[in-house]
Amino acid sequence: MIYIYIILAILLFLIIFIIAPAVVCYLSVFGRRKVLPLDDDKLYKPAIEPYKEKMLADRNALKEHGFERVSVTAFDGVTLCGDLYDQGASKTAIMIHGYNADPYVNLVSPAKWLFDQGFNVLVIYHRAHGCSGGKRSGMGLIEQNDVLTWLRYILDRNPAQYVLLYGTSMGGTTLAYLSDTLDEERVPCVIIDCGYISTDNQLRHDCKKMHMPPLLVPMMRRIGIWDQRIDISERTTEHLKNAQKPILFIHGTADMTVPLEEGKENYDACSSEKRMVIVDGAAHTTAFQTNEEQVTTEVTGFLNQYFT
């Protein structure tokens, strides 16, 4: 009889201290995000505060051109939305934002700059973010399929378009996951800005910062497999070693969210033509704002090589 009590006690311990907290953390991390727009007074992200005024000016300048709110249906029926700035160009940049962020917070300045360089610009909202539907984020593992849906949408509008895929943070990781199967000839190249290596790795990093037990992460992995059929331990480097397109990697030396070492690991793993821009002093997602001259010079040279 005592063995039954011991087993029950162990099960109770696991439920209370591991399984239940892991479920709560999983739902918190992967659940729908309430993101604040760039002009919301409650938005405070220390990394962008020095550049917020310039970013707001870029957003206003971009929106003055006018945009069309467009939508697509993802492979699993989720409705995704985006803002299309169409100036009748023969090339379009699809801007792919990061986790828990409004896309204009992450990407407004490079989006505006690309528009000024003659690109149509499509600013998308990830599933479970903003105006897009969905109850769960896939942290890039599901979103890679959504990017293909958006790509098909642009090419259906104009099959003669050439398309640049530009992702930052989780958006960059999304493109890294997609890198080994992206064979669309209308995509000449890809830009990955401060993408992480895996959700598992990122969660372990965040657990240390938040003083949470890392034992929760393996349980969250199993919940992800059951709930969304995704494996959060899947590493971008395994995909990048068979990358199909030239990739420009961007990363800041002061990135405390996704350390520069991860960006270098992604770069080293990439088997396709590649370049890397390291921006001194840039925090997470702020490389473009920190040294716009350096980044735009490198991006210009990269695009000139592949967009004719």
GIDA-V971402 format. One line per field, one symbol per residue. ss: DSSP state (2 for helix, 1 for strand, 0 for the rest). phi: phi as a letter, one per 20 degrees, with the letter a starting at -180 (. if undefined). burial: + if it has 24 or more other ideal C-beta (glycine too) atoms within 12 Angstrom, else -. A space follows every 10 residues. Layout:
ss = ???
phi = ???
burial = ???
//
This chain:
ss = 0222222222 2222222222 2222222222 1010000000 0000022220 0222222222 2222000111 1110000011 1111100000 1111110000 0022222222 2222220001 1111000010 0000010000 0022222222 2222222000 0111111102 2222222200 0000000011 1110000022 2222222222 0000222222 2222222200 0000022222 0000011111 1100000002 2222222220 0001111110 0000002222 0222222222 22222200
phi = .fffffffff ffffffdcff fffffffffe fgeeeefgef fefccgfegf dfffffffff fffffnbdfd bcdfgdnfed cadddddmee bcdeeceefl bffffecfff ffffffeoef cdeedfgmcl efeoecedlo fefgffffff fffffffbfe fdcedccclf fffgfffefe dfdffedfac cddlfeeafg ffffffgffe lefffffgff ffffffecmc dfefdfffef fcgecgcdec bdfdfeecgg gfffffffff eegbccdddf neefmdgfff bffffffffg fffffddd
burial = ---------- -------+-- ++--++--++ +-+-+-++-- ----+-++-- ++--++-++- -++-+-+--+ ++-+---+-+ ++++++--+- ++++++++++ ++++++++++ +++++-+-++ ++++++++++ ++-+-+++++ ++++++++++ ++++------ ++++++++++ ++++++++++ -+-+-+++++ ++++++++++ ++++++---- -----+++++ +-++--++-+ +++++++-++ --++++++++ +++++-++++ -++++++-++ -+-++++++- -+++++++++ ++--++-+++ -++--++-
//
